[in-house]
Amino acid sequence: MTLLEAQDGKEYIIAGIKTDDEDLNAFLFSLGCYSGESITVIRHLKGGCIVAIKDGRYNIDNQLAEAIII
């Protein structure tokens, strides 16, 4: 399942990143978003969602949310 299908307020473990774009992969890694890391969906928005990774909160769009497999 992807982050778009996740429930608000629930913590998940990232199973993988599904993308062929190396820049996107590097960007997600710089946020701390990689396999085995926990991620919490704070709230879904019309164009994406707000997530908490480690000590930060980020607003990610639907393209990024679809690439993150939980």
N, C-alpha and C positions, 0 to 999 in steps of 0.2 A: 504494500500500500504506500502511497505517497503522502506528503504533508498536506496536500489539498483534501485528502480524505480523513485527516486526523481530527480528533475532538479537541475543542478548546480547553485549556487548562490541564491537559494530560501530558505527562512526560513519556517520551519514547526514546529508544536506542536506535541510532542510525545504522541501518543494515548495509547501505552503500550509496554511491552517487552514480546515477545513470546519465552520463553525458559523454559525447565524443569531443566536446570543446575543451581544449586544454586550459584556455584562459578562464572559463567558467569554473573548471575544476580547481584551478589555483586560487581563484577568488574565494570559493567556498572553504577551501583548506585554510586560507588566511583568517577566516572568521572562526575557525575551530570546528568546522562542520566536516567530519570525516567518519568513517566506519568505526563503530564502537563507542562513539561519543553520545551523550544524552542531549536531547533537544526537547523543549517544551513549546507547544503552540499556545501563545497567549490569547490571540484573537484572530479570526478570519476577517478579512476585508474584501471589498469588491474586486480589487486588482491583485490581491495576494494575501499575505498574513504576517503577523508580528510573532517572532519567535525569540526564545531565550536560549542562548548557547553559552555555556560557561558563565561568565559574569556580565555578558552583554545582551542587549535586546536589539533586534534588527527587524526592519521591515523588508520582506523579500517579495518579489513579484511572483506571478503564477508560473512562469518559466522555471525559476529557481526551485519553487516548491514542488514542481513535477519531477525535477531531477533528483530530489532527496527521497530515497527509499527507506521506509521505517518498518 
